[in-house]
Amino acid sequence: MKVNTYNSFAALGLEFYTRLATTPLNNPRLVHADHAVGALLGLSPQALSTPEFLAVVSGSAPLPGGDTLATVYSGHQFGVWAGQLGDGRAHLLGEIVGPQGNWEVQLKGAGMTPYSRMGDGRAVLRSSVREYLASQAMVGLGIPTTRALSLVSADDPVMRETVETAAIVARVAPSFVRFGSFEHWASRKRPDLVRQLADYVIERFYPECLSVAAGVTESPEARYVRFLEAVVRRTALLMANWQVVGFCHGVMNTDNMSILGLTLDYGPYGFMDGFDARHICNHTDTNGRYAWHAQPAVAHWNLYQLANSLFSIVPDAEALRNALDAFEPTFLNAMQSYMSKKLGLKTWQAGDEVLIDDLWSVMQASHADFSMTFRQLAFAPGLTEATPGQLALDLGGTVGDGSGSLKPFIDLFVDREAAGAWLIRYRDRVALESTPWQQRVSDMLAVNPLYVLRNYLAQQVIEATQRGDFSELENMMDLLAAPFSARAGMERYAALPPHWASKIEVSCSS
């Protein structure tokens, strides 16, 4: 396995991590390797099938030229300061210089570290399949995320609620630095290390923050304010991306917030089925702190904690507050843009915000399916049945019963009258656009996914994988890579969830 390495994080110094080897699994087996992620690292499909590759991604051998370590950080968990945390079951193998950039490779589930906090350092196949699929789903949707290179299973038993099978996911990202990485050193009264970490992240990932206009004199701290502004912007855009696809993270602790604005640490996540603004995907989140509607506010709160950490090196509190104040307008502008696209509207006009808010209300009242509502809206104005031309665009998409007919938009609602009344308003609004209906339908289908990683689909993949059948995993990976384009014979993956799906629960152990 030949790669070029750089290991820039390891160069920060031993204060930021502990060097230690991984703990190998017994009889590891490669379940899946993502060729697209391999290409980012300069690895061919053939390289991903070699014994040398399996040895590295199963924790049996170090990354050639790498520097294996576990990082330390702290954080707020469910709004409460938790103190020191860290990579309790993750090992950073090193940084690979790829054809178009550098990528850190991290193994999740590769054994205990000094930060395991009574944990066993392992991951199980169930949760590893979920993370592997989630990374692919986000990539397909165009949402910033860590990537998943490979999934490995083994014979080792792991005790959770029951005895489960051990697994390892190889995760890939430009950096795994978190908000909590800064909180750690600020809480320990080490502004020198906060500054060192900030300089590292800025120079590597936010070089624009170093630019100063010609003839302008500024304080040395100004770069850190611009850095916070950039993180605020990326985080606000990430939240808008989550909201418009009905994604719930489940554990938005500050140690799970990427400094690069990536979706990080997939645990009890979920894509909503029936719409509920107060939907909680993590059944251990009894107070609903991380419910769907609360995610933007939580992200803003988390950014305040990051700003508090930067206050140790930026004494200008007003400048930090001004940077934080950009979150709300950035998020709202992004939501306006994304929702306009979902509704097939090329322009934003007065009253559109009311139209959108009222759609959320109608969906809430009927718990209408989140994804299908927007997908079927493409065909709804003035139509009760799909034409052959429309079926060619969507293959009957969201029905999945083999009938080849589309489910009418208003049939997604218990209160069909309310849905119909809103639909009349929407039809009138669309009439103000100059876009031909064929183009509007095409545009809407390009942003409203047909194939969504619903919990019940993930569960079916898990069960098949546990039986040694990897075909379902392969199907889902292919569909999630291109979730907007219909595939013949794949209608069941786009169907409404079965009744039993509502009984699936995920928690932090997932």
Secondary structure, DSSP 4 states (H G I P E B T S, - for coil): ----B--TGGGG-GGGEEE----PPSS-EEEEE-HHHHHHTT--TTGGGSHHHHHHHTTSSPPTT---EEE--EEEETTEEEEE---SSEEEEEEEEETTEEEEEEEESS---TT-TT--S-EEHHHHHHHHHHHHHHHHHT--B-EEEEEEEEEEEEESSSEEEEEEEEEEES---BHHHHHHHHHTT-HHHHHHHHHHHHHHH-GGGG---TT----TTHHHHHHHHHHHHHHHHHHHHHHHHTEE-S---GGG-BTTS-B---SS-EE-SB--TT--SBTT-TT-TT-GGGHHHHHHHHHHHHHHHHTTT---HHHHHHHHHTHHHHHHHHHHHHHHHHTT-SS--TTHHHHHHHHHHHHHHHT-BHHHHHHHHTT-TT-SS--HHHHHHHTTTT--SSS--PPPGGGG-S-HHHHHHHHHHHHHHHHTS-S-HHHHHHHHHTTS-SS---HHHHHHHHHHHHTT--HHHHHHHHHHHSTTS--TT-GGGGSPPPGGGGG--B-TT-
